[in-house]
């Protein structure tokens, strides 16, 4: 069917669309680290050929599969007018959180949640928006403008911890939340906020979830000695300055001081992946999981790397492991599971994963799932459903690099819808 071919064309470079933050690779990349497919691709109605890649849009740079941040007019940058936010986080009973909580900004169509800062011991927080002071973005984070890739949030994107400044316009479709494993956060809208407004956003409430067994942070961090934690913080500071060798050295110190330091192993793996040291990166992720098999992020990091190499069975297993451990905080896992199943020719499972992911993804941080689902439905001649999901993709990812192509796909599908309307 034509729609499978359209899907193959659209998703050809996507083995890594989900948000991954890094520096641009210094080399042209290594074989097997992800590349473009030159022959025909496989999909429903398109027998023969290679695999369908995950939705990415950067065929010119296979080691950096995420679309580049589109240039913005200088008048929109407004980096000389910082916006500050402060507030507090409380549990349902009014008490302070039992541990440090990450404060995240969620913006419609801009990728995954963007970490902005941490709470103090009393649950308070304060930061300049966009600076991400002391933050180390990871595989569940993205703030690219294309709406589904990763420009500063994971293993294979652009400069880690880089801040381009945030303007008032940038906050129009954004909300603030607290992130703590096993809890759901209330939201604070940032629309209409101005640079000179009172920075206090009030109180964010955390409510416990009942069926989460995997976490976004590791309990091994609490057991790490002071010097190991200090090394991790130094690594974060080095990453803010784009000094990858210095960051790697500090993380190697951290894991030597505390061999069961799962978060340090994970961050070390990300830095190694940034530098295309894929085998050592996998080994570091494995060390992280050996230290704490309930720590979710390494599973997703491994899924991304396996997807780059189009190892779809492994991608399916790893992404479904993430979903089993924590289905709420990692919508990208549903996306990877869907693409893996699609390439394994299990289109029904791919459709189910897309639908489940879209339902979970209440902040629309992975709108590419709507594109994938729309094309699957078009192949099934459910043109009305296909039109609805492609329209959703255009709505939530208005700056995606493939937006013109999707508009053409939608126009063709809408023509089919018109033909069946009496």
Residue, then its C-alpha position, 0 to 999 in steps of 0.5 A: x500500500x502507498x501509505x506503508x511506503x509513505x511511512x517508510x519514507x517518513x520514518x527512514x532515519x528514526x531509529x533514535x527520534x526520542x530525545x537524547x542530549x549530547x554534543x554533535x559527534x565529532x566524526x562521521x559516525x561508526x558503522x552500526x551506530x545508525x545510518x540511512x537506508x538506501x533500499x526499499x523499506x519493509x512495512x505492511x503492503x510494502x514487501x521486500x527491502x530493509x527495515x523501517x527506521x524510527x521517525x527521525x529527520x536527519x539523514x545527512x548525519x546518521x550518528x546524530x539522528x535528531x533534527x537540528x534546532x531550527x533557527x529562530x529570529x533574534x527578536x525571539x531570543x530575548x536572552x537578556x531578560x531572564x525569567x525566574x521561578x520559585x515555589x515549593x513541593x508538598x505531598x498530599x498530607x502537606x509534608x515536604x517530599x522525602x527526597x530531592x525532587x526534580x522540577x521539570x518544564x513541559x511544553x506542547x510539541x517541544x519534546x520530553x520534559x525539560x529538567x530545570x532544577x531541584x528542590x532543597x531539603x524543605x521542598x523549596x525550589x528556585x531557578x532561572x528558566x532555561x539555565x538548568x543549573x547543575x542539571x544533566x539531561x538524559x534519555x528521557x529529556x528533550x527540548x528540541x523545537x521540532x516536537x519529537x526529536x531531541x536537541x538537548x535531551x539524551x544520548x545522541x543529540x546536541x550540546x549537553x546542558x546548553x542554554x539558549x535562553x527562554x523568552x516569554x513567548x517560549x512559555x506560552x504552551x508550557x507547564x511546570x511539574x515536580x518529578x518523583x518516582x512513583x508520584x503524579x504531580x499537579x501542574x502549574x501553567x506558565x502561559x502569560x508569565x512575564x519577566x518582571x512577574x513575582x517568581x513564586x508559582x505557589x505549591x506543586x502537589x505530589x500524589x502517589x501512584x499505585x503500580x510503579x515498580x521502576x524509578x527515574x532515580x536510583x536508591x544507590x545514590x543515597x548510599x554513595x559516599x560524599x566524594x562520589x556524589x561530589x564527583x557526579x556534581x563536578x561531572x554535571x558542571x563539566x557538562x554544562x561547559x561542554x567538557x566531555x573528557x572532564x565529565x568522563x573523568x569525574x564519573x570514572x572517579x565516582x564509580x571507582x569510589x562507589x562501584x554500585x553507583x547506578x546513576x554515575x554508571x548511567x551518566x558515564x554510559x551516556x557520555x561514552x555514547x556521545x563519543x560513539x564508544x558504543x561498546x563501552x557505553x553498553x557496558x556502563x549501562x549494564x553496570x548501572x542495571x547490575x547495581x539497581x535493576x529498578x532504575x529505568x533510565x539505562x533500559x531506555x538508553x540501551x533501547x536507543x542504542x539497539x534501535x540505532x543498529x536496528x536490532x528490533x527484537x532487543x528494542x522491543x524487549x528493552x522498551x517493554x521492560x521500561x513500560x512494565x517498570x514505569x509506564x507513566x514517566x517514559x512515553x518514549x518507551x511506547x514509541x520505541x516498542x511500537x516502531x520495533x513491533x512495526x519493523x517485526x511486522x507485528x502491526x497490530x501490536x504496533x498499533x496497540x503500543x501507539x494507542x497506549x502511548x498516546x493515552x499515557x502521553x498527556x503532555x504530548x511530548x512524543x507526538x510522533x506516535x500520532x504520525x506512526x498510528x495515522x499511517x498504520x490506520x491509513x494502510x488499514x483504510x481507516x482514513x478517518x482515524x488516520x486523518x485524526x491522528x495525522x492532524x494531531x501530529x501537526x497540531x502538537x509538532x508544528x515545527x517538525x522537520x517533516x511537517x510539509x511531508x506530513x501535510x501532503x500525506x494528510x491531504x491525500x488521506x483527506x481526499x480518501x475520506x471525502x470519497x467515502x462520505x455519501 
